[in-house]
Amino acid sequence: MTKISILGCGWLGLPLAKVLVKNGFSVKGSTTTQDKIDVLKQSGIEPFLFALNPENIQGNAISFLEHSEVLIINIPPKLR
């Protein structure tokens, strides 16, 4: 089974993750808000509380990326 990590399960990443899970992929998904953790779990996505900031990374990047064969990055346009 292909293992995929999606950095950013927002308006684009969450629907993509749901389709991938439905098609048999193992998906890890990140969110920057605690409230969304349960939404990811209920969708069959392994959730990670994770944020990239200019000065640091918040969250466990190693666990998020571990064993993943594909990384999909969704960065909102407003966060340039």
C-alpha positions in Angstrom: 0.0 0.0 0.0 1.4 3.4 -1.0 1.8 5.7 2.0 1.1 9.4 1.4 1.7 12.5 3.7 -0.3 15.6 2.9 1.0 18.8 4.4 -2.0 21.0 4.7 -5.4 19.3 5.0 -7.5 22.4 4.3 -9.9 23.2 1.6 -7.9 21.3 -1.0 -5.9 18.8 1.0 -8.8 17.3 3.0 -10.9 16.4 0.0 -7.8 15.0 -1.8 -6.9 12.9 1.3 -10.5 11.5 1.5 -10.4 10.4 -2.1 -7.0 8.8 -1.6 -8.2 6.9 1.5 -11.3 5.8 -0.4 -9.0 4.4 -3.1 -7.0 2.3 -0.6 -4.0 4.6 0.2 -2.6 5.1 3.7 -2.7 8.8 4.3 -1.2 11.1 7.0 -2.5 14.6 7.1 -1.4 17.7 8.8 -3.4 20.5 10.2 -2.5 23.6 12.2 -5.6 23.5 14.4 -6.5 21.1 17.2 -10.2 21.2 16.2 -9.5 19.5 12.9 -7.7 16.5 14.4 -11.1 14.6 14.9 -12.2 15.5 11.4 -9.1 13.9 10.0 -9.5 10.8 12.2 -13.1 10.3 11.2 -12.1 10.4 7.6 -9.5 7.6 8.0 -6.6 10.0 7.9 -3.8 9.7 10.4 -3.7 13.3 11.9 -0.7 15.4 12.8 -0.7 18.8 14.4 2.0 20.5 12.4 2.9 24.1 11.3 5.7 25.5 9.3 6.8 29.0 10.4 9.6 31.2 9.0 11.6 30.6 12.2 10.8 27.0 13.1 8.7 23.9 12.6 6.0 23.1 15.2 5.1 19.4 15.4 6.8 16.1 14.8 8.1 16.3 11.2 9.9 12.9 11.5 6.8 11.0 12.4 4.8 12.8 9.8 7.2 11.9 7.0 8.3 8.5 8.3 7.5 5.6 5.9 5.8 8.0 3.4 6.5 7.4 -0.2 4.8 10.5 -1.4 4.6 14.1 0.0 1.9 16.5 -1.2 2.3 20.1 -0.1 -0.7 22.4 0.1 0.3 25.9 1.0 -2.4 28.6 1.0 -1.7 31.5 -1.3 -2.1 34.0 1.4 0.9 32.6 3.3 3.6 33.8 1.0 
